[in-house]
């Protein structure tokens, strides 16, 4: 017992020393609730809905304030003007990725999502360029998405209008788009290797959004010294990396530098070009980590958005009818939808945007860090400090989106029915760390939803009044309630 008391007192002294240092010298961190020893402000946050807790604290402490997650401070940014000033105007200073012990053990500083510094900049620049140019003069990424949308429609047709949960088929379709981009080929939805790969990603998503993993990220000692589901995450990622490595070896054996087929080929060519420059970004380990990141970003978030979108369209039959009327007018029934159609379909475009706004998929985005000591609104933020950005404060801003808790495509339409852009629409974040796959995700959402509504009527299996569309907080994300529906061929 005496040892425990000494440990608590010692940690309390360290916390007090840290607070004293931050309130003297160069300046001080923004104000915030008083932290407890060791735990910080954890007990003042609803671990099941951290975003809501942070929004409530902003009412007390303003648009810039500090909370302690354990012993470490995190500066919270709330509201459009604050976010714009930090992420867009001060983009470089806020471009670091926050501390993620779980991800750091998996990626070891590689990839796009959780890397920093030169590796992150080089990998991001290459990935953006490759995704933009891949398939030029051959099969474009849009054609790959259209092919998969067609395959998805056929799979939905095989449900024979019986009640079904669309989660599995949507995940298969989105995983296949990424497989096509990275591996050059898609898989049948019954392929055992494909299904195993998909299940590993889905299982990791469930575990990584659990309260236990949030605790592990705030108290990293738990990862090393206690058993738990985090070990399953490591095993799943080991399998995924091994699978991708085998695909890389196959590509190395058949590579034609004059005819790159996919992302792996492009990366291998870049590795050869940079082998004498000692570029740490273009290594086999980083190729695998980057491919893993593309899968993670390309499956989970977009599949949830599509699943949620279908639920909202199921509930709001008037909205669905207007979208289908626009489809009949612009695309008709026999031609595959294409991205060029979107400019002629303002209502459908507004619906897709409103789905993303309403569900507020990643309420506080992934944490940033500041890349150097900075002054921000007369506060001092030391290099390496975690920064949390409230995307909810933008997507549910009452002034920009009247009645933000209501699903209303009119949020993105002007008085003449034309599509209306909003600077507050930042579901992919903003600035230097904006999602690399934003363009692909926007394409998938439009093409998959229009392809489904072109071919099917959505029929509920319960009364409309019993359909609940309230977002369910789960870790860093919002997910829809479980549901079933019937896809009735038109």
Secondary structure by P-SEA (a helix, b strand, c coil): caaaaaaaaaaaaaaaaaaaaaaccccccccccccccccccccccccccaaaaaaaaaacccccbbbbcccbbbbbbbcaaaaaacccccccccccccccaaaaaacccccccccccaaaaaaaaaaaaaaaccccccccaaaaaaaaaaaaaaaaaacccccccaaaaaaaaaaaaaaaaccccccccccaaaaaaaaaaaaaaaaaacaaaaaaaaccccccccccaaaaaaaaaaaaaaaaaaaaaaaaacccccccccaaaaaaaaaaaacccccccccaaaaaaaaaaaaaacccaaaaaaaaaaaaaaacaaaaaaaaaaaaaccccccccccccccccaaaaaaaaaaaaaacccccccbbbbccccccccccccccbbbbbcccccccccccccccccccccccccccccbbbbccccccccccccccaaaaaaaaaaaaaaaaaacbbbbbccccccccccccccccccccccbbbbbccc
